[in-house]
Amino acid sequence: MHPDTWYYIGLLGTLLFSGRWVIQFFASHKVGKPVFTRNFWYVSIAGSLCILSYFIFGNRDTVGIISNLFPLLVALYNLYLINKKPL
């Protein structure tokens, strides 16, 4: 891929990852208390994957990879907990 493509993928990831807080704000405002919806976690995963792709393929920055891998794992775990069926 062209280097500029990875830049735009990284930028998209940053916008998604930051934009998830808009989802959280409106969901919390609607119920009057802090909530984190499935959409918050889905957007977190999409943003993390874009940012990780940028750092892995475009920028090759180990610090960026490590700092963005953890939020991805947390988002995946939270979706697992949300979707886990009670015993």
Distance bins in CASP14 RR format, pairs under 12 A and 6 or more apart:
PFRMAT RR
TARGET T0000
AUTHOR 0000-0000-0000
RMODE 2
METHOD distances of the structure
MODEL  1
1 7 0 0 0 0 0 1 0 0 0 0 0
1 8 0 0 0 0 0 1 0 0 0 0 0
1 9 0 0 0 0 1 0 0 0 0 0 0
1 10 0 0 0 0 0 1 0 0 0 0 0
1 53 0 0 0 0 1 0 0 0 0 0 0
1 54 0 0 0 0 0 1 0 0 0 0 0
1 56 0 0 0 0 0 1 0 0 0 0 0
1 57 1 0 0 1 0 0 0 0 0 0 0
1 58 1 0 0 1 0 0 0 0 0 0 0
2 8 0 0 0 0 1 0 0 0 0 0 0
2 9 0 0 0 0 0 1 0 0 0 0 0
2 57 0 0 0 0 0 1 0 0 0 0 0
2 58 0 0 0 0 1 0 0 0 0 0 0
3 9 0 0 0 0 0 1 0 0 0 0 0
3 10 0 0 0 0 0 1 0 0 0 0 0
3 54 0 0 0 0 0 1 0 0 0 0 0
3 57 0 0 0 0 1 0 0 0 0 0 0
3 58 1 0 0 1 0 0 0 0 0 0 0
3 59 0 0 0 0 1 0 0 0 0 0 0
3 60 0 0 0 0 0 1 0 0 0 0 0
4 10 0 0 0 0 0 1 0 0 0 0 0
4 11 0 0 0 0 0 1 0 0 0 0 0
4 54 0 0 0 0 0 1 0 0 0 0 0
4 58 0 0 0 0 1 0 0 0 0 0 0
5 11 0 0 0 0 0 1 0 0 0 0 0
5 12 0 0 0 0 0 1 0 0 0 0 0
5 50 0 0 0 0 0 1 0 0 0 0 0
5 53 0 0 0 0 1 0 0 0 0 0 0
5 54 0 0 0 0 1 0 0 0 0 0 0
5 57 0 0 0 0 1 0 0 0 0 0 0
5 58 0 0 0 0 1 0 0 0 0 0 0
6 12 0 0 0 0 0 1 0 0 0 0 0
6 13 0 0 0 0 0 1 0 0 0 0 0
6 50 0 0 0 0 1 0 0 0 0 0 0
6 51 0 0 0 0 0 1 0 0 0 0 0
6 52 0 0 0 0 0 1 0 0 0 0 0
6 53 1 0 0 1 0 0 0 0 0 0 0
6 54 1 0 1 0 0 0 0 0 0 0 0
6 55 0 0 0 0 1 0 0 0 0 0 0
6 56 0 0 0 0 1 0 0 0 0 0 0
6 57 1 0 1 0 0 0 0 0 0 0 0
6 58 1 1 0 0 0 0 0 0 0 0 0
6 59 1 0 0 1 0 0 0 0 0 0 0
6 60 0 0 0 0 1 0 0 0 0 0 0
6 61 0 0 0 0 0 1 0 0 0 0 0
7 13 0 0 0 0 0 1 0 0 0 0 0
7 14 0 0 0 0 0 1 0 0 0 0 0
7 50 0 0 0 0 0 1 0 0 0 0 0
7 51 0 0 0 0 0 1 0 0 0 0 0
7 53 0 0 0 0 0 1 0 0 0 0 0
7 54 1 0 0 1 0 0 0 0 0 0 0
7 55 0 0 0 0 0 1 0 0 0 0 0
7 57 0 0 0 0 0 1 0 0 0 0 0
7 58 1 0 0 1 0 0 0 0 0 0 0
7 59 0 0 0 0 1 0 0 0 0 0 0
8 14 0 0 0 0 0 1 0 0 0 0 0
8 15 0 0 0 0 0 1 0 0 0 0 0
8 50 0 0 0 0 1 0 0 0 0 0 0
8 53 0 0 0 0 0 1 0 0 0 0 0
8 54 0 0 0 0 1 0 0 0 0 0 0
8 58 0 0 0 0 0 1 0 0 0 0 0
9 15 0 0 0 0 0 1 0 0 0 0 0
9 16 0 0 0 0 0 1 0 0 0 0 0
9 46 0 0 0 0 0 1 0 0 0 0 0
9 47 0 0 0 0 1 0 0 0 0 0 0
9 49 0 0 0 0 1 0 0 0 0 0 0
9 50 1 0 1 0 0 0 0 0 0 0 0
9 51 0 0 0 0 1 0 0 0 0 0 0
9 52 0 0 0 0 1 0 0 0 0 0 0
9 53 1 0 1 0 0 0 0 0 0 0 0
9 54 1 0 1 0 0 0 0 0 0 0 0
9 55 0 0 0 0 0 1 0 0 0 0 0
9 56 0 0 0 0 0 1 0 0 0 0 0
9 57 0 0 0 0 1 0 0 0 0 0 0
9 58 0 0 0 0 1 0 0 0 0 0 0
9 59 0 0 0 0 0 1 0 0 0 0 0
10 16 0 0 0 0 1 0 0 0 0 0 0
10 17 0 0 0 0 1 0 0 0 0 0 0
10 18 0 0 0 0 0 1 0 0 0 0 0
10 46 0 0 0 0 0 1 0 0 0 0 0
10 47 0 0 0 0 1 0 0 0 0 0 0
10 48 0 0 0 0 0 1 0 0 0 0 0
10 49 0 0 0 0 0 1 0 0 0 0 0
10 50 1 0 1 0 0 0 0 0 0 0 0
10 51 1 0 1 0 0 0 0 0 0 0 0
10 52 0 0 0 0 1 0 0 0 0 0 0
10 53 1 0 0 1 0 0 0 0 0 0 0
10 54 1 1 0 0 0 0 0 0 0 0 0
10 55 0 0 0 0 1 0 0 0 0 0 0
10 56 0 0 0 0 0 1 0 0 0 0 0
10 57 0 0 0 0 0 1 0 0 0 0 0
10 58 0 0 0 0 1 0 0 0 0 0 0
10 59 0 0 0 0 1 0 0 0 0 0 0
10 61 0 0 0 0 0 1 0 0 0 0 0
10 64 0 0 0 0 0 1 0 0 0 0 0
10 68 0 0 0 0 1 0 0 0 0 0 0
11 17 0 0 0 0 0 1 0 0 0 0 0
11 18 0 0 0 0 0 1 0 0 0 0 0
11 47 0 0 0 0 0 1 0 0 0 0 0
11 50 0 0 0 0 1 0 0 0 0 0 0
11 51 0 0 0 0 1 0 0 0 0 0 0
11 53 0 0 0 0 0 1 0 0 0 0 0
11 54 0 0 0 0 1 0 0 0 0 0 0
11 59 0 0 0 0 0 1 0 0 0 0 0
12 18 0 0 0 0 0 1 0 0 0 0 0
12 19 0 0 0 0 0 1 0 0 0 0 0
12 43 0 0 0 0 0 1 0 0 0 0 0
12 46 0 0 0 0 1 0 0 0 0 0 0
12 47 1 0 0 1 0 0 0 0 0 0 0
12 48 0 0 0 0 0 1 0 0 0 0 0
12 49 0 0 0 0 0 1 0 0 0 0 0
12 50 1 0 1 0 0 0 0 0 0 0 0
12 51 0 0 0 0 1 0 0 0 0 0 0
12 53 0 0 0 0 1 0 0 0 0 0 0
12 54 0 0 0 0 1 0 0 0 0 0 0
13 19 0 0 0 0 1 0 0 0 0 0 0
13 20 0 0 0 0 0 1 0 0 0 0 0
13 43 0 0 0 0 1 0 0 0 0 0 0
13 44 0 0 0 0 0 1 0 0 0 0 0
13 45 0 0 0 0 0 1 0 0 0 0 0
13 46 1 0 0 1 0 0 0 0 0 0 0
13 47 1 1 0 0 0 0 0 0 0 0 0
13 48 1 0 0 1 0 0 0 0 0 0 0
13 49 1 0 0 1 0 0 0 0 0 0 0
13 50 1 1 0 0 0 0 0 0 0 0 0
13 51 1 0 1 0 0 0 0 0 0 0 0
13 52 0 0 0 0 1 0 0 0 0 0 0
13 53 0 0 0 0 1 0 0 0 0 0 0
13 54 1 0 0 1 0 0 0 0 0 0 0
13 55 0 0 0 0 0 1 0 0 0 0 0
13 68 0 0 0 0 1 0 0 0 0 0 0
13 71 0 0 0 0 0 1 0 0 0 0 0
13 72 0 0 0 0 0 1 0 0 0 0 0
14 20 0 0 0 0 0 1 0 0 0 0 0
14 46 0 0 0 0 0 1 0 0 0 0 0
14 47 1 0 0 1 0 0 0 0 0 0 0
14 48 0 0 0 0 0 1 0 0 0 0 0
14 50 1 0 0 1 0 0 0 0 0 0 0
14 51 1 0 0 1 0 0 0 0 0 0 0
14 52 0 0 0 0 0 1 0 0 0 0 0
14 53 0 0 0 0 0 1 0 0 0 0 0
14 54 0 0 0 0 1 0 0 0 0 0 0
14 55 0 0 0 0 0 1 0 0 0 0 0
14 64 0 0 0 0 0 1 0 0 0 0 0
14 68 0 0 0 0 1 0 0 0 0 0 0
15 21 0 0 0 0 0 1 0 0 0 0 0
15 22 0 0 0 0 0 1 0 0 0 0 0
15 43 0 0 0 0 1 0 0 0 0 0 0
15 46 0 0 0 0 0 1 0 0 0 0 0
15 47 0 0 0 0 1 0 0 0 0 0 0
15 50 0 0 0 0 1 0 0 0 0 0 0
15 51 0 0 0 0 0 1 0 0 0 0 0
16 22 0 0 0 0 0 1 0 0 0 0 0
16 23 0 0 0 0 0 1 0 0 0 0 0
16 39 0 0 0 0 0 1 0 0 0 0 0
16 40 0 0 0 0 0 1 0 0 0 0 0
16 41 0 0 0 0 0 1 0 0 0 0 0
16 42 0 0 0 0 1 0 0 0 0 0 0
16 43 1 0 1 0 0 0 0 0 0 0 0
16 44 0 0 0 0 1 0 0 0 0 0 0
16 45 0 0 0 0 1 0 0 0 0 0 0
16 46 1 0 1 0 0 0 0 0 0 0 0
16 47 1 1 0 0 0 0 0 0 0 0 0
16 48 0 0 0 0 1 0 0 0 0 0 0
16 49 0 0 0 0 1 0 0 0 0 0 0
16 50 1 0 0 1 0 0 0 0 0 0 0
16 51 0 0 0 0 1 0 0 0 0 0 0
16 53 0 0 0 0 0 1 0 0 0 0 0
16 54 0 0 0 0 0 1 0 0 0 0 0
16 68 0 0 0 0 0 1 0 0 0 0 0
16 71 0 0 0 0 0 1 0 0 0 0 0
16 75 0 0 0 0 0 1 0 0 0 0 0
17 23 0 0 0 0 0 1 0 0 0 0 0
17 40 0 0 0 0 0 1 0 0 0 0 0
17 41 0 0 0 0 0 1 0 0 0 0 0
17 42 0 0 0 0 0 1 0 0 0 0 0
17 43 1 0 0 1 0 0 0 0 0 0 0
17 44 1 0 0 1 0 0 0 0 0 0 0
17 45 0 0 0 0 1 0 0 0 0 0 0
17 46 0 0 0 0 1 0 0 0 0 0 0
17 47 1 0 1 0 0 0 0 0 0 0 0
17 48 1 0 0 1 0 0 0 0 0 0 0
17 49 0 0 0 0 1 0 0 0 0 0 0
17 50 1 0 0 1 0 0 0 0 0 0 0
17 51 1 0 0 1 0 0 0 0 0 0 0
17 52 0 0 0 0 0 1 0 0 0 0 0
17 54 0 0 0 0 0 1 0 0 0 0 0
17 67 0 0 0 0 0 1 0 0 0 0 0
17 68 0 0 0 0 1 0 0 0 0 0 0
17 71 1 0 0 1 0 0 0 0 0 0 0
17 72 0 0 0 0 1 0 0 0 0 0 0
17 75 0 0 0 0 1 0 0 0 0 0 0
18 24 0 0 0 0 0 1 0 0 0 0 0
18 25 0 0 0 0 0 1 0 0 0 0 0
18 43 0 0 0 0 1 0 0 0 0 0 0
18 44 0 0 0 0 0 1 0 0 0 0 0
18 47 0 0 0 0 1 0 0 0 0 0 0
18 48 0 0 0 0 0 1 0 0 0 0 0
18 50 0 0 0 0 0 1 0 0 0 0 0
18 51 0 0 0 0 0 1 0 0 0 0 0
18 71 0 0 0 0 0 1 0 0 0 0 0
19 25 0 0 0 0 1 0 0 0 0 0 0
19 26 0 0 0 0 0 1 0 0 0 0 0
19 39 0 0 0 0 0 1 0 0 0 0 0
19 40 0 0 0 0 1 0 0 0 0 0 0
19 42 0 0 0 0 0 1 0 0 0 0 0
19 43 1 0 0 1 0 0 0 0 0 0 0
19 44 0 0 0 0 1 0 0 0 0 0 0
19 46 0 0 0 0 0 1 0 0 0 0 0
19 47 0 0 0 0 1 0 0 0 0 0 0
20 26 0 0 0 0 0 1 0 0 0 0 0
20 27 0 0 0 0 0 1 0 0 0 0 0
20 36 0 0 0 0 1 0 0 0 0 0 0
20 37 0 0 0 0 1 0 0 0 0 0 0
20 38 0 0 0 0 0 1 0 0 0 0 0
20 39 0 0 0 0 1 0 0 0 0 0 0
20 40 1 0 1 0 0 0 0 0 0 0 0
20 41 0 0 0 0 1 0 0 0 0 0 0
20 42 0 0 0 0 1 0 0 0 0 0 0
20 43 1 0 1 0 0 0 0 0 0 0 0
20 44 1 0 1 0 0 0 0 0 0 0 0
20 45 0 0 0 0 1 0 0 0 0 0 0
20 46 0 0 0 0 1 0 0 0 0 0 0
20 47 1 0 0 1 0 0 0 0 0 0 0
20 48 0 0 0 0 1 0 0 0 0 0 0
20 71 0 0 0 0 0 1 0 0 0 0 0
20 75 0 0 0 0 1 0 0 0 0 0 0
20 78 0 0 0 0 0 1 0 0 0 0 0
21 27 0 0 0 0 0 1 0 0 0 0 0
21 28 0 0 0 0 0 1 0 0 0 0 0
21 34 0 0 0 0 0 1 0 0 0 0 0
21 36 0 0 0 0 0 1 0 0 0 0 0
21 37 0 0 0 0 0 1 0 0 0 0 0
21 39 0 0 0 0 0 1 0 0 0 0 0
21 40 0 0 0 0 1 0 0 0 0 0 0
21 43 0 0 0 0 1 0 0 0 0 0 0
21 44 0 0 0 0 1 0 0 0 0 0 0
22 28 0 0 0 0 0 1 0 0 0 0 0
22 29 0 0 0 0 0 1 0 0 0 0 0
22 37 0 0 0 0 0 1 0 0 0 0 0
22 39 0 0 0 0 0 1 0 0 0 0 0
22 40 0 0 0 0 1 0 0 0 0 0 0
22 43 0 0 0 0 1 0 0 0 0 0 0
23 29 0 0 0 0 0 1 0 0 0 0 0
23 30 0 0 0 0 0 1 0 0 0 0 0
23 35 0 0 0 0 0 1 0 0 0 0 0
23 36 0 0 0 0 1 0 0 0 0 0 0
23 37 1 0 0 1 0 0 0 0 0 0 0
23 38 0 0 0 0 1 0 0 0 0 0 0
23 39 1 0 1 0 0 0 0 0 0 0 0
23 40 1 0 1 0 0 0 0 0 0 0 0
23 41 0 0 0 0 1 0 0 0 0 0 0
23 42 0 0 0 0 1 0 0 0 0 0 0
23 43 1 0 0 1 0 0 0 0 0 0 0
23 44 0 0 0 0 1 0 0 0 0 0 0
23 46 0 0 0 0 0 1 0 0 0 0 0
24 30 0 0 0 0 0 1 0 0 0 0 0
24 31 0 0 0 0 0 1 0 0 0 0 0
24 33 0 0 0 0 0 1 0 0 0 0 0
24 34 1 0 0 1 0 0 0 0 0 0 0
24 35 1 0 0 1 0 0 0 0 0 0 0
24 36 1 0 0 1 0 0 0 0 0 0 0
24 37 1 0 0 1 0 0 0 0 0 0 0
24 38 0 0 0 0 0 1 0 0 0 0 0
24 39 0 0 0 0 1 0 0 0 0 0 0
24 40 1 0 1 0 0 0 0 0 0 0 0
24 41 0 0 0 0 0 1 0 0 0 0 0
24 43 0 0 0 0 1 0 0 0 0 0 0
24 44 0 0 0 0 1 0 0 0 0 0 0
25 31 0 0 0 0 0 1 0 0 0 0 0
25 32 0 0 0 0 0 1 0 0 0 0 0
25 34 0 0 0 0 1 0 0 0 0 0 0
25 35 0 0 0 0 0 1 0 0 0 0 0
25 36 0 0 0 0 0 1 0 0 0 0 0
25 37 0 0 0 0 0 1 0 0 0 0 0
25 40 0 0 0 0 0 1 0 0 0 0 0
26 32 0 0 0 0 0 1 0 0 0 0 0
26 35 0 0 0 0 0 1 0 0 0 0 0
26 37 0 0 0 0 1 0 0 0 0 0 0
26 39 0 0 0 0 0 1 0 0 0 0 0
26 40 0 0 0 0 0 1 0 0 0 0 0
27 33 0 0 0 0 1 0 0 0 0 0 0
27 34 0 0 0 0 1 0 0 0 0 0 0
27 35 1 0 1 0 0 0 0 0 0 0 0
27 36 1 0 0 1 0 0 0 0 0 0 0
27 37 1 0 1 0 0 0 0 0 0 0 0
27 38 0 0 0 0 0 1 0 0 0 0 0
27 39 1 0 0 1 0 0 0 0 0 0 0
27 40 1 0 0 1 0 0 0 0 0 0 0
27 41 0 0 0 0 0 1 0 0 0 0 0
27 43 0 0 0 0 0 1 0 0 0 0 0
28 34 1 0 1 0 0 0 0 0 0 0 0
28 35 1 0 1 0 0 0 0 0 0 0 0
28 36 0 0 0 0 1 0 0 0 0 0 0
28 37 0 0 0 0 1 0 0 0 0 0 0
28 40 0 0 0 0 1 0 0 0 0 0 0
29 35 0 0 0 0 1 0 0 0 0 0 0
30 37 0 0 0 0 1 0 0 0 0 0 0
31 37 0 0 0 0 0 1 0 0 0 0 0
34 40 0 0 0 0 0 1 0 0 0 0 0
35 41 0 0 0 0 0 1 0 0 0 0 0
35 82 0 0 0 0 0 1 0 0 0 0 0
36 42 0 0 0 0 0 1 0 0 0 0 0
36 43 0 0 0 0 0 1 0 0 0 0 0
36 44 0 0 0 0 1 0 0 0 0 0 0
36 74 0 0 0 0 0 1 0 0 0 0 0
36 75 0 0 0 0 1 0 0 0 0 0 0
36 78 1 0 0 1 0 0 0 0 0 0 0
36 79 0 0 0 0 0 1 0 0 0 0 0
36 81 0 0 0 0 0 1 0 0 0 0 0
36 82 0 0 0 0 1 0 0 0 0 0 0
37 43 0 0 0 0 1 0 0 0 0 0 0
37 44 0 0 0 0 0 1 0 0 0 0 0
37 78 0 0 0 0 0 1 0 0 0 0 0
37 79 0 0 0 0 0 1 0 0 0 0 0
37 82 0 0 0 0 1 0 0 0 0 0 0
38 44 0 0 0 0 0 1 0 0 0 0 0
38 45 0 0 0 0 0 1 0 0 0 0 0
38 75 0 0 0 0 0 1 0 0 0 0 0
38 78 0 0 0 0 1 0 0 0 0 0 0
38 79 1 0 0 1 0 0 0 0 0 0 0
38 80 0 0 0 0 0 1 0 0 0 0 0
38 81 0 0 0 0 0 1 0 0 0 0 0
38 82 1 0 1 0 0 0 0 0 0 0 0
38 83 0 0 0 0 1 0 0 0 0 0 0
39 45 0 0 0 0 0 1 0 0 0 0 0
39 46 0 0 0 0 0 1 0 0 0 0 0
39 75 0 0 0 0 0 1 0 0 0 0 0
39 79 0 0 0 0 0 1 0 0 0 0 0
39 82 0 0 0 0 0 1 0 0 0 0 0
40 46 0 0 0 0 0 1 0 0 0 0 0
40 47 0 0 0 0 0 1 0 0 0 0 0
40 71 0 0 0 0 0 1 0 0 0 0 0
40 74 0 0 0 0 0 1 0 0 0 0 0
40 75 0 0 0 0 1 0 0 0 0 0 0
40 78 0 0 0 0 1 0 0 0 0 0 0
40 79 0 0 0 0 1 0 0 0 0 0 0
40 82 0 0 0 0 0 1 0 0 0 0 0
41 47 0 0 0 0 0 1 0 0 0 0 0
41 48 0 0 0 0 0 1 0 0 0 0 0
41 71 0 0 0 0 0 1 0 0 0 0 0
41 72 0 0 0 0 0 1 0 0 0 0 0
41 73 0 0 0 0 0 1 0 0 0 0 0
41 74 0 0 0 0 1 0 0 0 0 0 0
41 75 1 0 1 0 0 0 0 0 0 0 0
41 76 0 0 0 0 1 0 0 0 0 0 0
41 77 0 0 0 0 1 0 0 0 0 0 0
41 78 1 0 1 0 0 0 0 0 0 0 0
41 79 1 0 1 0 0 0 0 0 0 0 0
41 80 0 0 0 0 1 0 0 0 0 0 0
41 81 0 0 0 0 1 0 0 0 0 0 0
41 82 1 0 0 1 0 0 0 0 0 0 0
41 83 0 0 0 0 1 0 0 0 0 0 0
42 48 0 0 0 0 0 1 0 0 0 0 0
42 49 0 0 0 0 0 1 0 0 0 0 0
42 72 0 0 0 0 0 1 0 0 0 0 0
42 75 0 0 0 0 1 0 0 0 0 0 0
42 76 0 0 0 0 0 1 0 0 0 0 0
42 78 0 0 0 0 0 1 0 0 0 0 0
42 79 1 0 0 1 0 0 0 0 0 0 0
42 82 0 0 0 0 0 1 0 0 0 0 0
42 83 0 0 0 0 0 1 0 0 0 0 0
43 49 0 0 0 0 0 1 0 0 0 0 0
43 50 0 0 0 0 0 1 0 0 0 0 0
43 71 0 0 0 0 0 1 0 0 0 0 0
43 75 0 0 0 0 1 0 0 0 0 0 0
43 79 0 0 0 0 0 1 0 0 0 0 0
44 50 0 0 0 0 0 1 0 0 0 0 0
44 51 0 0 0 0 0 1 0 0 0 0 0
44 68 0 0 0 0 0 1 0 0 0 0 0
44 70 0 0 0 0 0 1 0 0 0 0 0
44 71 1 0 0 1 0 0 0 0 0 0 0
44 72 1 0 0 1 0 0 0 0 0 0 0
44 73 0 0 0 0 0 1 0 0 0 0 0
44 74 0 0 0 0 1 0 0 0 0 0 0
44 75 1 1 0 0 0 0 0 0 0 0 0
44 76 0 0 0 0 1 0 0 0 0 0 0
44 77 0 0 0 0 0 1 0 0 0 0 0
44 78 0 0 0 0 1 0 0 0 0 0 0
44 79 0 0 0 0 1 0 0 0 0 0 0
45 51 0 0 0 0 0 1 0 0 0 0 0
45 52 0 0 0 0 0 1 0 0 0 0 0
45 68 0 0 0 0 0 1 0 0 0 0 0
45 69 0 0 0 0 0 1 0 0 0 0 0
45 71 0 0 0 0 1 0 0 0 0 0 0
45 72 1 0 0 1 0 0 0 0 0 0 0
45 73 0 0 0 0 0 1 0 0 0 0 0
45 74 0 0 0 0 1 0 0 0 0 0 0
45 75 1 0 1 0 0 0 0 0 0 0 0
45 76 1 0 0 1 0 0 0 0 0 0 0
45 77 0 0 0 0 0 1 0 0 0 0 0
45 78 0 0 0 0 1 0 0 0 0 0 0
45 79 1 0 0 1 0 0 0 0 0 0 0
45 80 0 0 0 0 0 1 0 0 0 0 0
46 52 0 0 0 0 0 1 0 0 0 0 0
46 53 0 0 0 0 0 1 0 0 0 0 0
46 71 0 0 0 0 0 1 0 0 0 0 0
46 72 0 0 0 0 1 0 0 0 0 0 0
46 75 0 0 0 0 1 0 0 0 0 0 0
46 76 0 0 0 0 0 1 0 0 0 0 0
46 79 0 0 0 0 0 1 0 0 0 0 0
47 53 0 0 0 0 1 0 0 0 0 0 0
47 54 0 0 0 0 1 0 0 0 0 0 0
47 55 0 0 0 0 0 1 0 0 0 0 0
47 68 0 0 0 0 1 0 0 0 0 0 0
47 71 0 0 0 0 1 0 0 0 0 0 0
47 72 0 0 0 0 1 0 0 0 0 0 0
47 75 0 0 0 0 1 0 0 0 0 0 0
48 54 0 0 0 0 0 1 0 0 0 0 0
48 55 0 0 0 0 0 1 0 0 0 0 0
48 56 0 0 0 0 0 1 0 0 0 0 0
48 64 0 0 0 0 0 1 0 0 0 0 0
48 65 0 0 0 0 0 1 0 0 0 0 0
48 67 0 0 0 0 0 1 0 0 0 0 0
48 68 1 0 1 0 0 0 0 0 0 0 0
48 69 1 0 0 1 0 0 0 0 0 0 0
48 70 0 0 0 0 1 0 0 0 0 0 0
48 71 1 0 1 0 0 0 0 0 0 0 0
48 72 1 1 0 0 0 0 0 0 0 0 0
48 73 0 0 0 0 1 0 0 0 0 0 0
48 74 0 0 0 0 1 0 0 0 0 0 0
48 75 1 0 0 1 0 0 0 0 0 0 0
48 76 0 0 0 0 1 0 0 0 0 0 0
49 55 0 0 0 0 0 1 0 0 0 0 0
49 56 0 0 0 0 0 1 0 0 0 0 0
49 57 0 0 0 0 0 1 0 0 0 0 0
49 68 0 0 0 0 1 0 0 0 0 0 0
49 69 0 0 0 0 0 1 0 0 0 0 0
49 71 0 0 0 0 0 1 0 0 0 0 0
49 72 1 0 0 1 0 0 0 0 0 0 0
49 73 0 0 0 0 0 1 0 0 0 0 0
49 75 0 0 0 0 1 0 0 0 0 0 0
49 76 0 0 0 0 0 1 0 0 0 0 0
50 56 0 0 0 0 0 1 0 0 0 0 0
50 57 0 0 0 0 0 1 0 0 0 0 0
50 58 0 0 0 0 0 1 0 0 0 0 0
50 68 0 0 0 0 1 0 0 0 0 0 0
50 72 0 0 0 0 0 1 0 0 0 0 0
51 57 0 0 0 0 0 1 0 0 0 0 0
51 58 0 0 0 0 0 1 0 0 0 0 0
51 59 0 0 0 0 1 0 0 0 0 0 0
51 61 0 0 0 0 0 1 0 0 0 0 0
51 64 1 0 0 1 0 0 0 0 0 0 0
51 65 0 0 0 0 1 0 0 0 0 0 0
51 66 0 0 0 0 0 1 0 0 0 0 0
51 67 0 0 0 0 1 0 0 0 0 0 0
51 68 1 0 1 0 0 0 0 0 0 0 0
51 69 0 0 0 0 1 0 0 0 0 0 0
51 70 0 0 0 0 0 1 0 0 0 0 0
51 71 0 0 0 0 1 0 0 0 0 0 0
51 72 0 0 0 0 1 0 0 0 0 0 0
52 58 0 0 0 0 0 1 0 0 0 0 0
52 59 0 0 0 0 0 1 0 0 0 0 0
52 60 0 0 0 0 0 1 0 0 0 0 0
52 61 0 0 0 0 0 1 0 0 0 0 0
52 62 0 0 0 0 0 1 0 0 0 0 0
52 64 0 0 0 0 1 0 0 0 0 0 0
52 65 1 0 0 1 0 0 0 0 0 0 0
52 66 0 0 0 0 0 1 0 0 0 0 0
52 67 0 0 0 0 1 0 0 0 0 0 0
52 68 1 0 1 0 0 0 0 0 0 0 0
52 69 1 0 0 1 0 0 0 0 0 0 0
52 70 0 0 0 0 0 1 0 0 0 0 0
52 71 0 0 0 0 1 0 0 0 0 0 0
52 72 1 0 0 1 0 0 0 0 0 0 0
52 73 0 0 0 0 0 1 0 0 0 0 0
52 75 0 0 0 0 0 1 0 0 0 0 0
53 59 0 0 0 0 1 0 0 0 0 0 0
53 60 0 0 0 0 0 1 0 0 0 0 0
53 64 0 0 0 0 0 1 0 0 0 0 0
53 65 0 0 0 0 0 1 0 0 0 0 0
53 68 0 0 0 0 1 0 0 0 0 0 0
53 69 0 0 0 0 0 1 0 0 0 0 0
53 72 0 0 0 0 0 1 0 0 0 0 0
54 60 0 0 0 0 1 0 0 0 0 0 0
54 61 0 0 0 0 1 0 0 0 0 0 0
54 64 0 0 0 0 1 0 0 0 0 0 0
54 65 0 0 0 0 1 0 0 0 0 0 0
54 68 0 0 0 0 1 0 0 0 0 0 0
55 61 1 0 1 0 0 0 0 0 0 0 0
55 62 0 0 0 0 1 0 0 0 0 0 0
55 63 0 0 0 0 1 0 0 0 0 0 0
55 64 1 0 1 0 0 0 0 0 0 0 0
55 65 1 0 1 0 0 0 0 0 0 0 0
55 66 0 0 0 0 1 0 0 0 0 0 0
55 67 0 0 0 0 1 0 0 0 0 0 0
55 68 1 0 0 1 0 0 0 0 0 0 0
55 69 0 0 0 0 1 0 0 0 0 0 0
55 72 0 0 0 0 0 1 0 0 0 0 0
56 62 0 0 0 0 1 0 0 0 0 0 0
56 64 0 0 0 0 1 0 0 0 0 0 0
56 65 1 0 1 0 0 0 0 0 0 0 0
56 66 0 0 0 0 0 1 0 0 0 0 0
56 68 0 0 0 0 1 0 0 0 0 0 0
56 69 0 0 0 0 1 0 0 0 0 0 0
56 72 0 0 0 0 0 1 0 0 0 0 0
57 65 0 0 0 0 0 1 0 0 0 0 0
58 64 0 0 0 0 0 1 0 0 0 0 0
58 65 0 0 0 0 0 1 0 0 0 0 0
59 65 0 0 0 0 1 0 0 0 0 0 0
59 68 0 0 0 0 0 1 0 0 0 0 0
61 67 0 0 0 0 1 0 0 0 0 0 0
61 68 0 0 0 0 1 0 0 0 0 0 0
62 68 0 0 0 0 0 1 0 0 0 0 0
62 69 0 0 0 0 0 1 0 0 0 0 0
63 69 0 0 0 0 0 1 0 0 0 0 0
64 70 0 0 0 0 0 1 0 0 0 0 0
64 71 0 0 0 0 0 1 0 0 0 0 0
64 72 0 0 0 0 0 1 0 0 0 0 0
65 71 0 0 0 0 0 1 0 0 0 0 0
65 72 0 0 0 0 0 1 0 0 0 0 0
66 72 0 0 0 0 0 1 0 0 0 0 0
66 73 0 0 0 0 0 1 0 0 0 0 0
68 74 0 0 0 0 0 1 0 0 0 0 0
68 75 0 0 0 0 0 1 0 0 0 0 0
69 75 0 0 0 0 0 1 0 0 0 0 0
69 76 0 0 0 0 0 1 0 0 0 0 0
70 76 0 0 0 0 0 1 0 0 0 0 0
70 77 0 0 0 0 0 1 0 0 0 0 0
71 77 0 0 0 0 0 1 0 0 0 0 0
71 78 0 0 0 0 0 1 0 0 0 0 0
72 78 0 0 0 0 0 1 0 0 0 0 0
72 79 0 0 0 0 0 1 0 0 0 0 0
73 79 0 0 0 0 0 1 0 0 0 0 0
73 80 0 0 0 0 0 1 0 0 0 0 0
74 80 0 0 0 0 0 1 0 0 0 0 0
74 81 0 0 0 0 0 1 0 0 0 0 0
75 81 0 0 0 0 0 1 0 0 0 0 0
75 82 0 0 0 0 0 1 0 0 0 0 0
76 82 0 0 0 0 0 1 0 0 0 0 0
76 83 0 0 0 0 0 1 0 0 0 0 0
77 83 0 0 0 0 0 1 0 0 0 0 0
77 84 0 0 0 0 0 1 0 0 0 0 0
78 84 0 0 0 0 0 1 0 0 0 0 0
END
